[in-house]
Amino acid sequence: SLYWLGKKIIDQPSIAIQDLTVDQWDPYDHTGPLPTTEDALSALENYLRARKLYRLITKTSIIIAPGYSFKIMKGLITNFHQPQSTLLLLVAAITGTNWRTIYQYALDHDFRFLSYGDGSLLWKQD
């Protein structure tokens, strides 16, 4: 979300703080070249400094699904999510088609699912 906030600032330098949010489909609704991660984060940092803000409280309803272009993270620590969950989309976005193998292993070895379940460390597939 930090990357997309920075991109929004680059696109709209005088955006009001209350409008600085990330909507569900923002990462998928863009045309033209995207800024580098460094440029997006610098824009966010400069925006906050110019307004003498030391923290940013905002909201995001971003959905991360297969095809999402990760800009910052390289891995994800999470638990095993229920089939049909949008959280499973996040797992598939980071692991690619390997999510099926990972989840089959968890099922075959009686891993616990959901909130009090077993955790996993998943690395981004390039």
C-alpha positions in Angstrom: 0.0 0.0 0.0 2.9 2.4 0.7 4.0 2.2 -3.0 0.5 2.9 -4.2 0.1 5.9 -1.9 3.4 7.3 -3.3 2.2 6.7 -6.8 -1.0 8.6 -6.0 1.0 11.5 -4.7 3.2 11.5 -7.9 0.0 11.6 -10.0 -1.7 14.2 -7.8 1.0 16.2 -5.9 -1.6 18.4 -4.1 -3.9 15.6 -3.0 -5.6 16.2 0.3 -4.6 14.0 3.1 -8.1 12.6 3.5 -8.1 11.5 -0.1 -4.8 9.6 0.3 -6.3 6.1 0.3 -5.8 2.9 -1.7 -9.0 1.6 -3.2 -9.6 -2.1 -4.0 -8.7 -2.0 -7.7 -6.2 1.0 -7.7 -3.2 -1.2 -8.4 -4.9 -2.6 -11.5 -6.4 0.7 -12.8 -3.4 2.5 -14.2 -2.0 3.3 -17.6 1.5 4.2 -18.7 4.7 3.5 -16.9 4.8 3.1 -13.2 7.2 5.0 -10.9 10.1 3.1 -9.4 9.7 1.9 -5.9 12.3 4.4 -4.7 10.4 7.3 -6.4 7.1 6.3 -5.0 8.4 6.0 -1.4 10.4 9.2 -1.8 7.2 11.0 -2.9 5.3 9.7 0.1 8.2 10.7 2.5 8.4 14.2 1.0 4.6 14.6 1.2 4.6 13.8 4.9 7.7 16.0 5.6 6.2 19.0 3.7 3.1 18.7 6.0 5.2 18.1 9.1 3.4 14.8 9.6 5.3 12.0 11.4 2.7 9.3 10.8 0.0 8.6 8.3 -3.3 7.1 9.3 -5.3 6.0 6.2 -7.3 3.2 4.8 -6.8 0.6 2.2 -9.1 -1.9 0.6 -6.5 -3.2 -1.8 -7.1 -6.7 -3.1 -3.9 -8.7 -4.0 -4.7 -11.4 -6.5 -2.7 -13.4 -9.1 -1.1 -11.0 -11.5 -0.5 -8.3 -8.8 2.9 -6.7 -9.2 4.7 -6.7 -5.8 6.8 -3.6 -5.4 8.4 -4.0 -2.0 7.8 -7.3 -0.3 9.7 -10.4 -1.0 7.9 -12.8 1.3 4.8 -13.3 3.5 4.3 -14.8 6.9 0.7 -16.0 7.2 -1.4 -18.9 8.3 -3.2 -21.4 6.0 -6.4 -19.9 4.7 -9.7 -21.5 3.9 -10.5 -22.4 0.3 -12.6 -19.8 -1.5 -11.1 -17.1 0.8 -9.8 -13.9 -0.8 -6.8 -14.4 1.4 -6.0 -17.4 -0.7 -5.8 -15.0 -3.6 -2.9 -13.3 -1.8 -1.1 -16.6 -1.3 -1.6 -17.4 -5.0 -0.3 -14.0 -6.0 2.9 -14.4 -4.1 3.6 -18.1 -4.8 2.2 -18.5 -8.3 0.9 -21.9 -9.1 2.9 -23.4 -6.2 0.1 -22.5 -3.8 -1.6 -25.8 -4.8 1.4 -27.9 -3.9 1.9 -26.0 -0.6 -1.7 -26.4 0.4 -1.8 -30.1 -0.6 1.2 -30.7 1.6 -0.5 -28.9 4.5 -3.7 -31.1 4.0 -1.6 -34.3 3.7 0.2 -33.5 6.9 -2.8 -32.4 9.0 -1.8 -28.8 9.3 -4.3 -26.6 11.1 -6.1 -23.9 9.0 -7.6 -20.6 9.8 -6.9 -18.1 12.6 -5.4 -20.5 15.2 -3.8 -22.6 12.5 -0.2 -23.3 11.5 1.8 -20.6 10.0 3.9 -20.4 6.8 6.7 -18.3 5.3 6.1 -17.9 1.6 8.6 -16.4 -0.8 7.7 -14.4 -3.9 8.1 -16.4 -7.1 9.8 -14.4 -9.8 
